[in-house]
Amino acid sequence: MAKGDRYIDAGGVRTRYRDLGQGEVPLVMLHGLSGSLEDWGGAADALAQQRRVIVFDLLGCGRTDKPRGASYAPEEMRDHAIAVLDALALDRVDINGWSMGGRIALDLAHVAPERVRRLVLTAPAGIGPDSIVDLRGGPLPVLREATKRPAVAGFRILRNALRQDRGAETLRLVGRRLGMAADRRARMAFAAQLRSFMNAQGFSAGPRK
């Protein structure tokens, strides 16, 4: 178990998390599709110098449980995130959601606005034309669109990551994705999340109750 890792029962799901820093209203950071809390790299540690920060592996991701029969629908992923807040007795938080985590954060703020003081969406999935790929045109058009992504902002983020540590963090991220692909239950959870979050037009957008 990595330094700082803890586990809680969140709605019956054994969930890995880290609780960093100190402060009254914590910042909860939600990672993206196929990710884990490590995807935040040094950002969580840096932010924890000024405030309390909580990162955790979303349902079916990282070292959090991957329950048999889970649908991994957006609302189920959101409800698990709310269960984490409940398990940690967090009545009010700030949330930063990245990619799929941004979509989950938006859903959470929609159904439980009293729990969210501030909301930051970092390249949220399904919001804006750069995040949506039309899947109806067959594989070649989809591949052509994929070569254009993740747009200018995404390339800027990648460039900054490469500059910061000569690509070491990017390589670690790729390594984590390969490790996920080697685990059967993680692959199944990822596939279910992908199916649940996408429709014929690409990533489904909009919160659901």
N, C-alpha and C positions, 0 to 999 in steps of 0.2 A: 504494500500500500504506500503510495507516494506521500511525502511529507505534507501535512495539512489536510489530507483526505479524511472525511467523516461520512457516516451513513445514517440516514433517518428513514423511518417508515412514512411514506407520503401516499395516503389513500391505499395502503396495502402494497405499495411498490417500494422495494428497497432502493434508495436513491443516494448516489454519491454527491457530496457537495464540499465546498470549502468556504469558510467564514473568515474573512480577512479584515484587519483594521478595526477602527472604532468609530462610533457615531450614532446619532439617534435614528435617522431615517436611512436605511441601507440602500445601496445601489445593487439591484439584482441584474445579472448579465446572462442573457439567453443566447446560446450558440446556434449555429446553422445546421442544415441538413447533413446527416452522416458525421456530425462533429462531436465534440466533447468539450468539457470545461477548459482543457488545455489549449483550445483554439484561440482563447483570448490572450495567449502568450504572456508577455510581461505587462500588458495593459492593466490587468486586475491588480497585480502587485503594486504598480505605480499609483493607481487610483487609491489603493488602500493606505497610502501614506497620508492621505488627507481625510479619509472617511471609511465607513464600514462598507465592505463589498462582499457580495455573496454570488458565487458561481456554482452551477450544478449541471450534471448530465441530464438532459431531457429524457423523457420516457423512451426506452428502447435504444438509447445512445450511450456511448462510453461504457462505464461500469455500472450504470443504473440497470435494474432488471428489465428484461424483455419478455413480458408475460405472454404466455400462450393464449391465443384468441384475441389479443388486443387488435383493435382496428387501426390505431395510429391516425385516426381522423383528426383534423385540426381541433375540434372541440375536445377530443380525448386528450390530446397533447396539452391544450390549454388548461383543462381541469386538473391534470397532473401538476402543472406549474402552480396552480392555485393551492393544491394540496401540499406542495412544498412550503408555500408561504404559511399555511395553517400549521404545519408540523413545526415550523420554526417560530411560531407565534408572532408573525410579522403582520401587523394590522395595516401599515401604510409604507410603501416603498417607492423608490425611483426605479425605472426599468430601462435597460438598454437591450434591444433585441437585434440580432444580426441575421439577415437572410431569412430562413425559416423561423428563427427565433424572433425576428421582427414581426412576422405574421402572427405568431403566438402571442407576443406582447400586445399587439393591437387588439386581438380578440379578448385578451384578459382585461385590458382597459375598457373595452366596450361592455363587458358583462359585469365587471366589478370596478366601476370608476372610483368608488370610495377607497379602494386599496392602492390607487396609483396617484402619486403626487406629481411626478414628472415622467414623461415618456420620450425616449430617444429611439428612433428607428434607423439602423445602419444598413443600407442597401437591402430594405425589406423585400422578401419574395412576394411577387404578385402585385406590386404597387409601382405603377409607372411603366411606360412602354419598353424600357430597357430590361425589365425583369420578366417579360412575357414572351414566350416562343409559341407560335401557332403550330400545333402538332398535326394539323389536318392535311397538310400538303405532301406528306410522304417523307422518306428519310433524307433525300438530297436537299430539299429546301431547309429542313430542320438543321442539317449539318452546316449549311451555308450560314444560317442565322447564328449557330453556336460559335462559329469562327469570329463573329463580330462581338461576342460577349466576353467579359462583363463591362463593356462600354468604357468611357473615358475615366470615370471615377474608380472603377475596378482596377484598371491598369495603373492608375496613380497609386492606389493602395499597394499593389504588387511591387511597383517600382520602389516605393518607400521601404517595403519589407526587405527587398534585396539590398538596398543601400545600408540598412541598419546593421545587419549582421552577415552580410555577404551570402544571404540566402539560407542560412542555417535554420531559421524558424520555418521557412517555406518547405525545406526538406523534411523537417520534423512533422509538419502538417501532412505532407504526402505520405510519410511513413505511417502516421496514424490511420489514414484512409486505407492504406494497403493492409494494415493489421485488421481493420474492420472487415475488409473483403475476405480475409482468411477465416473469419469466424462465421459459422453457418447461421446462428441465431441473429447475429448482428446484420448479416446480409438480408435475412428475411424481414427484420424490422425496418431496415432502410428501404427495401422494395415496397413494403406496406405504406411507409410514410410517403414515398414518392407517388404511389397510386392515389393515396388519400388527398394529397395536397395539389394534385394536378388534374386538369380536365383537357378537353380537346383543344382549348386555346392556350394551354400552358399552365403555369401556376395559378390556381384559383385565388381570387382576391375577395376581400370583404369578410368581416367578422360574422360568425354564426352563433346563435344562441343555443 
